[in-house]
Amino acid sequence: YEYSQMKKVYILATATGVPWERHDHQGAIGKDPRHAVLRQVVEQGGKPSRTIFTRLGEAADTDFPIKTFLSAEPLTGRTHQIRVHSSN
């Protein structure tokens, strides 16, 4: 009997267009000094993190506030990782 590894993939909807098909975001994440709970991409002192973003398609209706659909696959499990990486 074989076990397969599970992976998490999240679906995001953006209000802007995305010029790439695939994006590998590798940015260390650390505490945001402005807020006790939030995290941000940091140059020094953060924990390594990696998220693969893939463009799934564009919204058909141009009047719709959502323009692009993406999948996000976190390869590490940092707090707020997808939110932090998608904002950069």
C-alpha positions in Angstrom: 0.0 0.0 0.0 1.5 3.3 -1.0 0.9 6.7 0.6 0.9 9.8 -1.4 2.1 13.1 -0.1 -0.6 15.7 0.3 0.0 19.3 -0.8 -2.0 22.4 -0.3 -3.0 24.6 -3.3 -5.0 27.8 -2.8 -7.0 29.7 -5.4 -6.6 33.5 -5.4 -8.6 36.2 -7.3 -6.9 39.5 -8.0 -8.1 42.9 -9.0 -5.3 43.4 -11.5 -3.8 41.6 -14.5 -0.8 39.3 -14.1 1.8 39.4 -16.9 3.4 36.0 -16.1 2.2 32.4 -16.4 4.2 31.1 -13.4 6.1 32.8 -10.6 8.4 31.2 -8.0 8.5 33.6 -5.0 11.3 33.0 -2.6 11.3 35.6 0.1 12.2 35.3 3.8 9.3 36.1 6.1 9.7 37.9 9.4 7.7 39.9 11.9 6.2 43.2 10.8 7.5 45.7 13.3 4.4 47.8 12.9 2.0 45.0 14.0 2.4 42.2 16.6 0.6 39.5 14.5 1.4 40.4 10.8 4.4 39.2 8.8 6.4 40.7 5.9 9.1 39.9 3.5 12.4 40.8 5.1 16.0 41.1 4.0 17.6 39.8 7.2 16.5 37.7 10.1 13.5 36.0 8.5 12.7 32.4 7.8 13.1 31.1 4.3 9.9 30.6 2.4 8.8 29.7 -1.1 5.4 29.9 -2.9 4.7 28.9 -6.5 2.1 31.0 -8.2 0.4 29.9 -11.5 -1.9 32.1 -13.5 -5.1 30.1 -14.1 -6.9 32.6 -16.3 -8.6 35.9 -16.7 -12.2 36.9 -15.8 -14.3 37.0 -18.9 -16.4 40.1 -17.8 -14.2 43.2 -17.8 -16.7 45.0 -15.5 -16.2 42.3 -12.9 -13.8 43.5 -10.1 -11.8 40.3 -10.3 -9.4 40.3 -13.2 -7.1 37.3 -12.7 -7.3 33.9 -11.1 -4.1 32.3 -9.6 -3.2 29.2 -7.8 -0.7 29.4 -4.9 1.2 26.4 -3.7 3.2 27.1 -0.6 6.3 24.9 -0.4 7.0 26.0 3.1 4.5 26.7 5.9 5.2 30.2 7.3 2.6 32.2 9.0 0.7 34.4 6.5 3.0 33.2 3.7 0.5 33.4 0.8 -0.8 36.8 1.9 2.8 38.1 2.3 4.1 36.7 -1.0 1.1 37.7 -3.1 1.4 41.3 -1.9 5.0 41.5 -3.2 
